[in-house]
Amino acid sequence: MEERSACAQLKRRFEAAGFHIEENQRFDRDGVWFEIDGFDAARQVGYEYLTKEAGDGWDVDGNVIAYLAERHDRGELHVLVVDESDAPDAAALDRAIDAFFGDLKAGGVLPG
């Protein structure tokens, strides 16, 4: 799935869930920085779709992903990171989004 299509799908789904997504924002915290595909700063929720096409591997590496996961586990920041190999088509991406939203609901971030 190409980056543009995936990001459009992500934005539609996140906005339908009530998030106010700003696209292609600079994320810069605690020495971790990259251009995030979509982010709702007020609610601290966003997404990043990793593709070779966009060259995401140079800035969103294992350390960045671990940082985002740690902040998510602490309930401070919630960023869905999806690699194109894990969601190569719209249906697989929807499954990843659904699982993420289920986690947000369980954590009280997204109304159930």
Secondary structure as the mmCIF struct_conf table of DSSP 4:
data_model
#
loop_
_struct_conf.conf_type_id
_struct_conf.id
_struct_conf.beg_label_comp_id
_struct_conf.beg_label_asym_id
_struct_conf.beg_label_seq_id
_struct_conf.end_label_comp_id
_struct_conf.end_label_asym_id
_struct_conf.end_label_seq_id
HELX_RH_AL_P HELX_RH_AL_P1 GLU A 3 ALA A 16
TURN_TY1_P TURN_TY1_P1 ALA A 17 GLY A 18
STRN STRN1 GLU A 22 ARG A 29
TURN_TY1_P TURN_TY1_P2 ASP A 30 GLY A 31
STRN STRN2 VAL A 32 ASP A 40
TURN_TY1_P TURN_TY1_P3 ALA A 41 GLN A 44
STRN STRN3 VAL A 45 LEU A 50
TURN_TY1_P TURN_TY1_P4 LYS A 52 GLY A 55
HELX_RH_3T_P HELX_RH_3T_P1 ASP A 56 TRP A 58
TURN_TY1_P TURN_TY1_P5 ASP A 59 ASP A 59
BEND BEND1 VAL A 60 VAL A 60
HELX_RH_AL_P HELX_RH_AL_P2 GLY A 62 ASP A 73
TURN_TY1_P TURN_TY1_P6 ARG A 74 GLY A 75
BEND BEND2 GLU A 76 GLU A 76
STRN STRN4 HIS A 78 ASP A 83
TURN_TY1_P TURN_TY1_P7 GLU A 84 ASP A 86
BEND BEND3 ASP A 89 ASP A 89
HELX_RH_AL_P HELX_RH_AL_P3 ALA A 90 ALA A 106
TURN_TY1_P TURN_TY1_P8 GLY A 107 GLY A 108
BEND BEND4 VAL A 109 LEU A 110
#
